[in-house]
Amino acid sequence: MTDLNSQTSRDLLARRVRLLRVARGWSQEVLAELSGVHRNYIGHIERAEINAGLDNIEKIAQAFDMQVHALLAFHDLSEFAGLLKIEDGTGPYLPAFA
């Protein structure tokens, strides 16, 4: 797994949103509907293509039934250990951020 210190906050948010969404079995469309944020915007966030606004981060956090600070808790991704097994091909595709 990539060192968290070598990634930007945008990269970390992208990975966290994607991991939370995949862990729940949601498509980007489902997350968009639950959060009230456009599906394309969710995709841009997950690819770290945009600097997400705080209002939209809050909407996404609410869709995941969590506080904003919990969504932005990048220090502990251990809850996603099974999903992060990209190298051996057992987990879902998640872009590697370097």
Protein Blocks (a to p, Z undefined) as FASTA:
>chain_A
ZZfklpcfklmmmmmmmmmmmmnopafklmmmmnopafklmmmmmnopaccdfklmmmmm
mmnopafklmmmmkbmklmmmmmmmmnopaccddddZZ
